[in-house]
Amino acid sequence: MDASLPDLARAAFPSPLGPLHLVFAGETLLALDFDDNDVRLDRMLAKRFPHRTTTPARLPVWLAEPLEAYFAGFLEPFGDLALLTGGTPFQREVWRYLQRLPAGETSTYGAIATALNKPPSTSRAVGAAVGANPIAIIIPCHRIVGAKGKLTGYAGGLERKRWLLRHEGWGREGGT
C-alpha cells in the first residue's frame, strides 16, 4: 500500500455488541471489526499492509463521536468519515452501494447485482464482496439478507446482525 500513509493505529470502542476494533491512519479509517474477529482483522491487515504494524492508540474523537451517535440511535452519522477500504474495483462498487442503503432497509445479493447492472449470476460475487467488507457497521453489510428476507451469514455473527437490524428499526413493518 501507499508508503505515504501515516502510521497505522489501533483502538477499541466499547459498543453494546462488545468491543469494536478500529484501525486508522491519520484521519482515515481503514478497518472496523468485532473483538472476537481479531484473526480475521489481522489477516486482512497483513494482506493490505504487509510491511506495516499497528500501534495501540486512543480512539480519536472523529471516530468516537459518530459511533456514539449511531449506538445512541442517530443512525446515519458516518457520512463525513474518510474511509480507505482497499479491495478490487468490483468490491468497492458493492461497498459504495451498501453505504447508500438507508438504515432500517435491507437488500439482497441479487438485488444489488441488478442495481449495479450486473447479470443475476453475479449475486455470488456480490456475496463475496459483502463478506470481504473491511469496515463493519459503517459500510453496513449487516443490511443484506437472503433472497426470501431471512437472515444470512455475517462475520460478526447472526445475533449481532439481528441486533443491528433491530436497532435500525428493521422488522417493525413486516421484517423477520
Buried (B, 14 or more C-beta within 10 A) or exposed (E): BEEEBEEBBBBBBEBEBEEBBBBBBEEBBBBBBBBBBEEBBBEBBEEBBEEBEBEEBEBBEBBBEBBBBBBEEEBEBBEEBEBBBBBEEBBEBBBEBBBEBEBBEBBBBBBBBBBBEBEEEBBEBBBEBBBBBBBBBBBBBBBBBBEEEEBBEBBBBEEBBBBBBEBBBBBEEEBE
